[in-house]
Amino acid sequence: MDKNMMREWDAPGLDFLCRACSFTSDPDPVTYDFAAACKRLQDAVNSPSVQYVLSAEHLLLRTYEVKLPPIVASSYPSSTDPQAREILQKFQPVILNSYTPLYVRGDGNCLFRALSRGFFGTEKHHLHIILLSALEMASQRPFYDEQHKDFSNFLGEAEYLYEPYCIEFKAASTPGSWSMITHFYAASAALKVAFRSYCPPIMNDYFMSSPLTRKICGRGVKRSAVPMAILMWSSIIVPHDEGDFKPDHFVVRQKTEIRAKHVDLTANSNTTSVYEEFTPVYRNDSEEVLSDQSEDDDGVTAVLLAETFPDLDEVPTTSTSDFQDEDPASPASRFPDDELISPAETPSDEVDHEDDGQVAGGRSLTDGKFLGVLELIDTLTVSTKGLPSISVGRKENTLFIIQNQKNMDRRAVGQGCSFTDDCGAWKPSPSPVTRMIKNGERWQSIILRGGQYGTEKRVNGKKMFVPADQQPSEEDILKVHRMYNILKADENYNRRAT
């Protein structure tokens, strides 16, 4: 220990721990005792001495030079996770054309094991990441505690995913405990790195995939940062159908590509052996994950359509009919779909696309990204006119606002909406309904269940519906309808109507 560090330890309130007290007693191998450090944090988080404990824990890591290796954008060898692969095969098989789910040990630490494997190629750093994430949550409590006056609400409209701070901090600082989306953000901030959270498209009483599929940029991480890994929400047991899928495990989703096709010339002369070699490659690009979401309002006589080539991570695969109201207790009404992955992009001014071969009358989507719920609501509520129909001609990364009175008339007599264009046949799509209510100047999601509006909270690890003390009137509720389509002729082409 040098003189400068000794002076730091001389600060009032700091308790120094010797090497024997800071490291494990297990000789194979001797490692820093991350679990003991987490326990010290738990004991101090609500005490007046918490700042001293935080300073001491950070200083201990520096004193004993406990560091993580550099994060490298690369692929790492690992076996395939069979359950995750089967889940993808059931619910979104197109992902398997480009990605492989890597095995991660399931012992309650799977989120942090997956982060360790995704960033460093090994799970052995998971306890270190747990400690750093706990230090982040303890030292930056206003960022993570929704009851704090300076709370940042980094989940935006998906605020129903928060748990009470004391519960989430205890889980984050207890090796072998459960993990949720808040812990993703804590780990991102602690490691100063962006990554992606991906959940296969599912719908059941406990989960919806849309709020869980997003780009994770923790406190202090730029939203333009390149994601350095993709984590997939999976399950230890393969569900029979999407209604049974309740994610309880995390794996790494690593990109793969066909590297070469080989002909085995050493094979028996009467046979020719041909095989393909698949090599994992890391997706080191700056392309954002595209949001799944598009929203609309019953009372607006315009509808917004956007067409683009999406990241296939986010293409919904469930098939239903056109716009229909969801059952009040359905997951769609429980999980609102705002811009969960990247910031909402505002379309540029109306552009004539004739010079680049695109049809006129549309607006360019910035960087090919769909709009988030708040931008959509603003766009549709201020629009006073729309095109009579979708324009004929090339449409790529383009947004149209069209008149929707005919569809409103169709819905009034129990028929579905129709959006005719010249692109060819589109696959059927889900069309969930999300309910929103305005709180001052801010739109918030609200759940309708059993004829009552309210929110959800987790109690003892289970989601519970909490009715609002003052029930809003139907006139105060904005119903947001979405419809996703994939072109039958080319699954890379995606359309969203709101």
C-alpha positions in Angstrom: 0.0 0.0 0.0 1.5 3.4 -1.0 1.4 6.5 1.0 -1.4 8.1 -0.9 -3.7 5.1 -0.2 -2.7 5.1 3.4 -3.8 8.7 3.7 -7.1 7.8 2.2 -7.6 5.1 4.8 -6.8 7.6 7.5 -10.1 9.4 6.7 -12.6 9.3 9.6 -15.2 6.5 9.7 -13.3 4.0 7.4 -12.7 0.5 8.7 -9.7 -1.2 7.1 -9.8 -5.0 6.6 -6.6 -7.0 6.3 -6.1 -9.4 3.4 -7.0 -12.4 5.6 -10.4 -10.8 6.4 -11.0 -9.6 2.8 -10.3 -12.8 0.9 -11.8 -16.3 1.1 -10.2 -19.0 3.2 -10.7 -21.6 0.4 -7.2 -22.3 -0.9 -8.4 -23.5 -4.3 -8.2 -20.7 -5.2 -8.0 -17.8 -2.7 -10.3 -15.0 -4.1 -11.7 -11.8 -2.9 -14.7 -12.4 -0.6 -17.4 -10.7 -2.7 -20.2 -12.3 -0.8 -18.9 -10.9 2.6 -18.6 -7.5 1.0 -22.2 -7.7 -0.2 -23.3 -8.6 3.3 -21.5 -5.6 4.7 -23.4 -3.4 2.2 -26.8 -5.0 3.2 -26.1 -4.3 6.9 -25.3 -0.7 6.2 -27.6 0.4 3.4 -30.2 2.0 5.7 -27.8 3.2 8.4 -26.2 6.6 8.9 -22.8 5.0 8.2 -23.6 3.8 4.7 -21.4 6.4 3.0 -18.4 5.3 5.1 -19.1 1.7 4.3 -19.4 2.5 0.5 -16.1 4.4 0.6 -14.4 1.6 2.5 -15.6 -1.1 0.0 -14.5 0.9 -3.0 -11.1 1.5 -1.3 -10.7 -2.2 -0.4 -11.1 -3.1 -4.1 -8.4 -0.6 -5.0 -6.1 -1.6 -2.2 -6.0 -5.2 -3.2 -6.2 -4.4 -6.9 -9.4 -6.4 -7.4 -10.2 -5.6 -11.1 -12.2 -7.1 -13.9 -10.4 -7.7 -17.2 -11.1 -5.5 -20.2 -14.4 -6.0 -22.0 -13.8 -7.1 -25.5 -16.3 -7.2 -28.4 -15.7 -10.8 -29.4 -17.2 -14.2 -29.5 -16.4 -16.9 -26.9 -16.6 -20.7 -27.2 -19.4 -22.2 -25.2 -22.0 -25.0 -25.5 -25.5 -24.2 -26.6 -28.2 -23.9 -24.0 -30.7 -26.6 -25.1 -33.8 -25.2 -23.3 -33.2 -21.7 -24.6 -32.7 -23.0 -28.1 -36.0 -25.0 -27.9 -37.8 -21.9 -26.6 -36.6 -19.9 -29.6 -37.6 -22.7 -31.9 -41.1 -22.6 -30.4 -41.7 -18.8 -30.2 -39.3 -17.1 -32.6 -37.3 -19.6 -34.8 -36.1 -16.9 -37.2 -33.6 -15.8 -34.4 -31.8 -19.2 -34.7 -30.8 -18.3 -38.3 -28.4 -15.7 -36.9 -28.0 -16.4 -33.1 -27.1 -19.2 -30.7 -28.1 -19.2 -27.0 -25.1 -20.0 -24.9 -25.3 -22.2 -21.8 -25.2 -20.4 -18.5 -25.3 -22.2 -15.1 -28.6 -21.8 -13.3 -27.9 -21.2 -9.6 -29.7 -18.0 -8.9 -26.8 -15.9 -10.2 -27.6 -16.5 -13.9 -28.0 -12.8 -14.8 -24.6 -12.0 -13.5 -23.1 -15.2 -14.9 -24.6 -14.3 -18.3 -23.1 -10.9 -18.1 -19.7 -12.3 -17.1 -19.8 -14.8 -20.0 -21.0 -12.2 -22.5 -18.4 -9.7 -21.6 -15.4 -11.9 -20.6 -16.0 -15.3 -22.1 -16.3 -17.0 -18.6 -18.8 -17.0 -15.8 -16.1 -16.8 -13.1 -16.5 -13.0 -12.7 -20.2 -13.1 -11.7 -19.6 -12.4 -8.0 -17.5 -9.4 -8.8 -20.3 -8.0 -11.0 -22.8 -8.6 -8.3 -20.7 -6.6 -5.8 -20.2 -3.7 -8.3 -23.9 -3.7 -9.1 -24.8 -3.6 -5.4 -22.3 -0.7 -4.8 -24.0 1.2 -7.7 -27.5 0.8 -6.3 -26.3 1.7 -2.7 -24.3 4.7 -3.7 -26.9 6.1 -6.2 -30.1 5.4 -4.3 -32.1 8.3 -5.8 -31.6 6.7 -9.3 -33.1 3.4 -8.2 -35.5 4.2 -5.4 -38.9 5.1 -6.9 -40.0 6.6 -3.6 -37.1 9.1 -3.6 -37.9 12.7 -4.5 -35.1 12.7 -7.1 -36.0 9.4 -8.6 -35.0 9.2 -12.3 -37.6 6.7 -13.6 -35.3 5.2 -16.1 -37.9 2.7 -17.2 -40.3 5.5 -18.4 -43.8 4.3 -19.1 -42.8 0.8 -17.9 -42.6 2.0 -14.3 -44.8 -0.8 -13.2 -41.8 -3.1 -13.4 -40.2 -1.5 -10.4 -40.1 -3.2 -7.0 -39.6 -1.4 -3.7 -35.9 -0.4 -3.4 -35.3 -2.4 -0.3 -36.4 -5.6 -2.0 -34.5 -4.9 -5.2 -31.3 -3.9 -3.4 -31.4 -7.0 -1.2 -31.9 -9.2 -4.3 -29.0 -7.5 -6.1 -26.6 -7.8 -3.1 -27.5 -11.5 -2.3 -25.7 -14.1 -4.4 -28.1 -16.7 -5.6 -31.2 -14.4 -5.4 -33.6 -13.4 -8.2 -32.9 -10.6 -10.8 -35.1 -8.2 -12.6 -34.8 -5.3 -15.1 -33.5 -2.8 -12.5 -30.5 -5.0 -12.0 -29.7 -4.8 -15.7 -29.4 -1.0 -15.4 -27.3 -1.2 -12.2 -24.9 -3.6 -13.9 -24.7 -1.5 -17.0 -23.8 1.6 -14.9 -21.3 -0.3 -12.7 -19.5 -1.7 -15.7 -20.0 1.4 -17.8 -21.2 -0.6 -20.8 -24.4 -0.9 -22.9 -25.9 -4.3 -23.7 -29.2 -5.7 -24.9 -32.0 -7.4 -23.1 -34.1 -9.8 -25.3 -37.2 -11.8 -24.4 -38.9 -14.0 -27.0 -42.4 -12.8 -27.9 -44.7 -14.2 -25.2 -48.0 -13.4 -23.6 -49.2 -14.8 -20.3 -50.6 -13.6 -17.0 -47.2 -12.7 -15.5 -45.0 -11.5 -18.3 -45.0 -9.8 -21.6 -41.9 -9.8 -23.8 -42.1 -6.2 -25.0 -41.1 -4.3 -21.9 -38.2 -6.8 -21.3 -36.8 -6.4 -24.8 -34.7 -3.2 -24.8 -31.3 -1.7 -25.1 -29.8 -1.3 -21.6 -27.9 2.0 -21.0 -27.4 2.4 -17.3 -26.6 5.6 -15.4 -23.8 7.5 -17.2 -23.8 5.2 -20.3 -24.5 7.0 -23.5 -27.6 5.9 -25.4 -25.5 5.8 -28.5 -23.1 3.3 -26.9 -22.5 0.1 -28.9 -24.2 -2.9 -27.1 -21.4 -5.3 -26.1 -23.6 -8.4 -25.4 -27.2 -9.7 -25.8 -28.8 -11.4 -22.8 -31.9 -13.5 -23.4 -34.7 -14.2 -20.9 -35.1 -18.0 -20.9 -36.5 -20.8 -18.7 -35.0 -23.8 -17.0 -38.0 -25.8 -18.2 -39.3 -25.5 -21.8 -42.9 -24.4 -21.7 -45.6 -26.2 -23.6 -46.9 -22.9 -25.1 -46.4 -19.1 -24.7 -49.0 -19.0 -22.0 -46.8 -21.3 -19.8 -43.6 -19.3 -20.5 -42.5 -17.6 -17.3 -38.8 -16.5 -17.7 -36.7 -17.6 -14.7 -33.2 -17.9 -16.3 -30.8 -15.8 -18.4 -28.5 -16.9 -21.2 -26.2 -15.2 -23.6 -27.5 -14.8 -27.2 -24.4 -14.8 -29.4 -24.5 -14.2 -33.1 -23.5 -17.0 -35.5 -22.9 -17.1 -39.2 -22.0 -19.8 -41.7 -18.3 -19.5 -42.1 -17.6 -22.1 -44.7 -18.9 -25.2 -46.4 -16.4 -28.0 -46.4 -16.0 -31.1 -48.6 -14.2 -33.9 -46.7 -11.8 -35.3 -49.3 -10.5 -37.9 -46.8 -13.8 -39.7 -46.7 -14.4 -43.1 -48.2 -13.9 -43.0 -51.9 -17.5 -44.1 -52.5 -18.9 -41.2 -50.5 -18.5 -37.5 -50.3 -18.9 -35.9 -46.9 -20.1 -32.3 -46.9 -20.7 -30.3 -43.8 -21.2 -26.6 -42.8 -19.2 -25.0 -40.1 -21.0 -22.4 -37.9 -18.8 -19.9 -36.2 -19.9 -17.6 -33.4 -19.3 -13.9 -34.2 -20.0 -10.9 -32.0 -22.4 -8.4 -33.4 -20.2 -5.4 -33.0 -22.3 -2.7 -34.6 -24.0 0.5 -33.5 -27.4 -0.4 -34.8 -30.1 0.1 -32.2 -32.6 -2.6 -31.4 -35.9 -1.5 -32.9 -38.9 -1.0 -30.7 -41.8 -3.4 -31.0 -44.3 -0.7 -30.3 -46.8 1.4 -32.2 -49.8 3.1 -30.6 -53.1 4.8 -31.6 -56.3 6.3 -30.1 -59.9 5.3 -30.7 -61.0 8.8 -31.3 -58.5 10.0 -33.8 -59.6 9.9 -37.5 -56.1 9.4 -38.7 -53.9 6.3 -38.5 -50.1 6.2 -38.6 -48.4 3.5 -40.7 -44.6 3.0 -40.8 -42.7 0.6 -42.9 -39.1 -0.3 -42.5 -36.5 -3.1 -42.4 -36.4 -4.1 -38.7 -33.9 -5.9 -36.5 -35.4 -9.4 -36.5 -34.8 -9.5 -32.7 -38.0 -7.6 -32.2 -40.4 -9.0 -34.8 -43.5 -10.4 -33.1 -44.5 -13.9 -34.2 -47.9 -14.4 -32.5 -50.8 -14.4 -34.9 -54.2 -12.9 -34.1 -56.8 -11.0 -36.1 -56.8 -7.3 -36.8 -57.5 -4.6 -34.1 -59.5 -6.1 -31.3 -60.0 -5.0 -27.7 -58.1 -7.2 -25.3 -59.6 -8.9 -22.4 -59.2 -6.6 -19.4 -57.1 -9.1 -17.6 -54.9 -9.9 -20.6 -51.2 -9.2 -20.5 -51.5 -6.6 -23.2 -53.5 -4.3 -20.8 -51.0 -5.0 -18.0 -47.8 -4.1 -19.9 -48.0 -0.9 -21.9 -45.7 -0.7 -24.9 -43.9 2.6 -25.1 -40.5 3.2 -26.6 -38.7 0.8 -24.4 -35.4 0.3 -26.2 -34.2 3.5 -27.7 -35.3 7.1 -27.4 -38.3 8.1 -29.4 -37.3 9.5 -32.8 -39.2 12.4 -34.3 -39.9 12.1 -38.0 -38.4 14.7 -40.2 -40.6 17.2 -42.1 -42.7 15.8 -44.9 -40.3 14.8 -47.7 -40.9 14.1 -51.4 -39.2 10.8 -52.0 -39.5 10.8 -55.8 -35.9 11.6 -56.4 -34.7 8.5 -54.5 -37.4 6.2 -56.0 -39.8 6.4 -53.0 -43.3 7.5 -53.2 -44.4 11.0 -52.2 -46.6 11.9 -49.3 -44.7 10.1 -46.5 -42.2 11.2 -43.9 -38.7 9.7 -43.4 -38.2 7.7 -40.2 -35.0 8.9 -38.6 -32.4 6.2 -38.9 -35.2 3.7 -39.8 -36.6 3.7 -36.2 -40.3 3.4 -35.4 -41.8 6.0 -33.0 -42.4 5.5 -29.3 -45.7 5.8 -27.6 -45.4 9.5 -26.5 -44.3 10.6 -30.0 -47.1 8.6 -31.6 -49.8 10.1 -29.3 -48.4 13.6 -30.0 -48.3 13.0 -33.7 -51.9 11.6 -34.0 -53.5 14.1 -31.7 -52.2 17.1 -33.5 -52.8 15.7 -37.0 -55.7 17.4 -38.8 -55.4 15.7 -42.1 -54.3 12.4 -43.6 -53.8 10.8 -47.0 -56.9 9.1 -48.4 -54.9 5.9 -48.8 -51.4 4.4 -48.6 -49.4 5.7 -51.5 -48.4 3.3 -54.3 -44.7 2.8 -55.0 -41.5 2.1 -53.1 -41.8 2.5 -49.3 -38.8 2.0 -47.1 -38.2 3.6 -43.7 -41.3 5.8 -44.4 -44.2 7.0 -42.2 -47.6 7.8 -43.5 -50.6 9.4 -41.9 -53.8 8.3 -43.5 -57.5 9.0 -43.0 -59.0 6.3 -40.8 -62.8 7.1 -40.8 -63.6 4.0 -42.9 -61.9 1.7 -40.4 -63.7 3.4 -37.5 -67.0 2.8 -39.3 -65.9 -0.9 -39.8 -65.1 -1.3 -36.1 -68.5 0.2 -35.1 -70.2 -2.8 -36.8 -67.8 -5.3 -35.4 -65.4 -5.6 -38.4 -61.6 -5.4 -38.3 -59.5 -2.7 -39.7 -58.1 -2.8 -43.3 -54.9 -1.2 -44.5 -54.5 -1.9 -48.2 -51.2 -1.3 -49.9 -49.3 -2.5 -53.0 -46.7 -4.4 -51.0 -48.4 -7.8 -51.3 -49.8 -10.1 -48.6 -48.9 -9.5 -44.9 -48.9 -12.1 -42.2 -51.5 -11.8 -39.5 -50.3 -10.1 -36.4 -51.1 -9.4 -32.7 -53.1 -6.3 -32.0 -52.9 -5.6 -28.3 -54.6 -2.7 -26.5 -52.8 -0.5 -23.9 -54.7 1.9 -21.7 -53.1 5.3 -20.8 -54.1 8.1 -18.6 -52.8 11.6 -18.3 -51.2 12.6 -15.0 -50.6 16.4 -15.3 -48.6 16.7 -18.5 -47.4 13.2 -18.6 -49.1 10.1 -20.0 -48.9 7.0 -17.8 -50.1 3.4 -18.3 -53.0 2.0 -16.3 -54.5 -1.5 -16.0 -58.2 -2.4 -16.3 -59.1 -5.6 -14.4 -62.4 -6.8 -13.1 -64.0 -3.4 -14.0 -61.4 -1.5 -12.0 -58.4 0.6 -13.0 -55.1 0.3 -11.1 -51.5 -0.7 -11.1 -49.4 -3.7 -10.2 -46.9 -4.3 -7.5 -44.8 -7.3 -6.6 -45.5 -8.6 -3.1 -43.5 -11.6 -1.8 -42.2 -12.2 -5.3 -45.7 -12.2 -6.9 -47.5 -9.6 -9.0 -50.6 -8.2 -7.3 -53.2 -5.8 -8.8 -53.7 -2.6 -6.7 -56.9 -0.7 -7.6 -56.6 3.1 -7.8 -58.1 4.9 -4.8 -59.9 7.2 -7.2 -61.3 5.5 -10.2 -60.9 7.5 -13.5 -63.8 8.0 -15.8 -63.8 6.3 -19.2 -63.4 9.7 -20.8 -60.0 10.1 -19.2 -58.7 6.8 -20.6 -56.8 6.7 -23.9 -56.9 3.3 -25.5 -53.8 2.6 -27.6 -54.1 0.0 -30.4 -51.2 -1.5 -32.3 -50.9 -3.9 -35.2 -47.6 -5.5 -36.4 -47.2 -7.1 -39.8 -44.4 -9.1 -41.5 -44.4 -9.3 -45.3 -45.1 -12.9 -46.5 -42.8 -12.5 -49.5 -39.9 -11.2 -47.4 -39.7 -11.6 -43.6 -37.2 -8.8 -43.4 -39.9 -6.2 -44.2 -42.0 -5.0 -41.4 -45.1 -2.7 -41.1 -46.7 -1.2 -38.1 -50.1 0.5 -38.0 -51.2 2.6 -35.0 
